């Protein structure tokens, strides 16, 4: 089912399979309580090597195939949140609902970004910070 969804997503976004920087690997764990997909790099970029496993996503709409953005470690992207450009989500950080991380922003440690919150440019959200609502953080 996920492969069919990914195929349709590729066609809708006018991309070819050769342009994909990651694939989705099915993963179930007691800690996540339900099926999530782990990202797996298909080629080297930034500090990511081909074959590296990243964090967890709901599907291909959460993490852009463009730029150097990546979800690392045990970080999670849920719901309709989006990570794009050169942004990074690391550690056990979590994004959900319609949150957006773009530019060169970073969400690290155990921080979370949710609701309609967004961070961009060189913003760094870390430690146990919780950002929610219609907040925008930059620089």
N, C-alpha and C positions, 0 to 999 in steps of 0.2 A: 504494500500500500504506500509506504513512504517513497519507494523508488518511483512509482507512478506520479506521486505528488511532486517530487523533485524534477522529473522529466517535464511535467506541465509548467512548473515554475521556470525552468530553463527556457522553454519556448516562449512563455509570456514576457520574459525579460530580454528576449532577443540575444540570448547567450548560447554558446556552443559548449559542449561538455569539456572541450579543451581549455576553456577559459576558467573553469572552476578551480578555486584554490583549496577547497576542502570538500570532503564528503561526509555524510552522516552515518554513524555507526550505531545501531540499536544497542541500548544498554538498560538494564533494569537493576536497581539496587534497593536494599531495604531502607537505606538512608533517604532515597528520593521517593519511595512508596509507589511509584508508577513509572511507566516507560518514558524515558528521555532519550535524546540522541546526543551522542558525544561527537564532537567534530574531529576529523582526522585530516591533517594537511596533505595536499597532493603534490606540492612543490615547495621549495625553499623561499621564504620571504621574511624580511625583518629578522627577528631572533627565533623564528620557527623553521624547523627542518621538515622536509618531506617525510611523512609517516608519523610525525608527532601527534599525540592525542591531546586535544584541548579540553575545554569544559563542556557543559551541557546546554543544549538548546531545545526548544519545542519543535523547530523546523527551520527550513532555509530562509524564511523571512526575518529571523532574528539577527542573523550575522551576515553582513554584506560580503559578497564574493570579490569586491573591488577594494583596492587600497591594502594597507597592512593591518587592518583591525583584526583582533583575535580575542577569543575567550579562553583563558588558561586555567590550569589546575582543576579545582572543584567548583569553580564559579558557575552560576546558572543564569540563563536567559529564559524567562517564562513569558507566557501570554503573547502580547503584540509588541513587546519592546524591541528596539532596534539599536544595533551597534554598527557604525560605519566609519569610513575614512581610515584614520590611523589610531583609533581608540583601542583601549585595552581594558579587559575585565579580568582581574586576577584574584588569587587566593580563594576565599569562600564567599566572595561578593555575590550579590544577587540583584537582578533587575527584573521587574515584572510590570504588568499592566501595559501602559503605553509610554513608558519611559524611553528616552533617547540619549545615546552617548555618541558624539561625533567630533570631528576635528582630531585633535590629539589628546582628548580627555582620558583620564584613567579612573577606574573604580576598583579599589584594592582592599586587601585585608578582609574584614567582615562587613564592609559597608554595603548599603542597599540604596537603590534608586527606583522609585516606583510612582504610581499614578501617572500624571502628565509631566513629571519632572524631567529636565534635560540638562546636560552638561556638555560644554564644547570648548574649543580653543585648547588651552593647556590646563584646564581645570583638573584637580586631583581630589577625589573624595576617598577618604581612607579611615582606618581604624574601625570603629563601630558606628560611624555616622549613618544616619537615616535621612534621606532626602525624599520628600513626597509632596504632593499637591501640584500646583502649577508653577513651581519654582524653576528658574533658569540660572545655572551657575556657569561662569566662564572666566578665563584667565586665572 
